[in-house]
C-alpha cells in the first residue's frame, strides 16, 4: 500500500491552496474542482478537513464524478489513465485537476463540461 493512502487529506489541502493561489486562482475554484470530482459540497469538505480524514477514507466516502475517467495526462511522470490501483488513480485525478487549475485552464475545460 502506498504511503499517501494513510496521509490526511487536511495535511495536503493547504499545499493545493498555495499552488493554485500562487498562479492567481482561488480557494473557491479549488473547492469547486474538488466538489466536481468527489461530490463533497463545502460542508462535507470542511468536515473531512476537520476530521483529518486519510486519502483512503476521503475517496471511500466520495461519489466520484462519472466523467472522472475523461481526466487524462501525466502527473509525476505517470499517465493517470493507465494507473492500475483505483485509489491511486483517484488521488492522481485530483492532482491532475489541481495542476490544470494552477496552469490557468478554464473551469469549463477542467470540469470536462
N, C-alpha and C positions, 0 to 999 in steps of 0.2 A: 504494500500500500504506500502511496506517495505521502510525503510529509505534509504537503499542502492540504490534504483532506482533513487533517486534525487542527489546522490553523484556524483561529477565529476570523470570521468574515469582518468583524469590527476592527481587527488589527490591520487589515489590508485596505479597508474602505477609505481611511484618510489619505492613503497613497494614491488611490484612484482620484479623489477630490483634488489633491495637489496637482496631479498630472494634467487633468483637464483644465483646471483654473490657470495653470501656467501658460496654457495655449489659448486663453481667452474664452473658454466655455464655462458653464456654471454648474454648481452642485445640483441645481434643479434639473438641468439637462441630463446629468449623470443619473439622478434618481429616476428620471423618465425612461432612460435606456434600461436600467435595472428592472423597472416595473414591466417594460415590454418583454424582457427575457423571462422573468420569473413569475410575473403576475402579482408581485408584492406591491401594494399601494404604500403611501407614505407611513401609515400607522404600522403596517406589517414590517416594513423595512426598519423603522425605528425600534420595534420590538426585538428584531433579530440583532440589531446593533447593541441594544441594552443587555440582551441575554448572552452576548458574545458567542453566538451560535457558530459551530465549526462549519467549514465549507461543505462537509459531508451532510450535515443536518440542514444547512441552508438550502441546498439543492434538493434534498429529500422532501422538503416542505414546499418546494416551488412547483408551480404549474407552468412548465416550460412552454413558451410560445410555439404554436405549431409550425411557424415559419423559421424557427431557430436553425433548422437544417440548411437553410439558404445562406447561413453565415459561412463564408469560405475565406481562405487565405492563410497566411503564415503568421504564427505567434511563437516567439522564441525558437525560430528555425524549424517549426513543425507545422505541417498543414493541418488545420483544425478539422477538416472534413475526413481526414484519414486516421484520427485518434481512435484506438480500439476501446479504451476504458470509458464507459459512459459518463462517469463523474468527472474525469479529467477533461473530457470533451466539453462538458457544460462550463467548467471553470475557464477553459480556453475560449469558449464562445464569449463569455463575459469579458475576458481580457481583450479579445478582438474588437468588441463593441466599444470598450473604453479607448482603445487605440484609435479607432475610426473617429470617435468624438474629439479626441485630442488633436487629430490631424486635420480637423476642420470640415469633415464631411457633413453634408446637410442631414438634418434629422430624418427626412423622408428616406434617404438612402440607408442610413444607419438602421432605421426601423423597418427596413425592407418593405416600404409602402408600395 
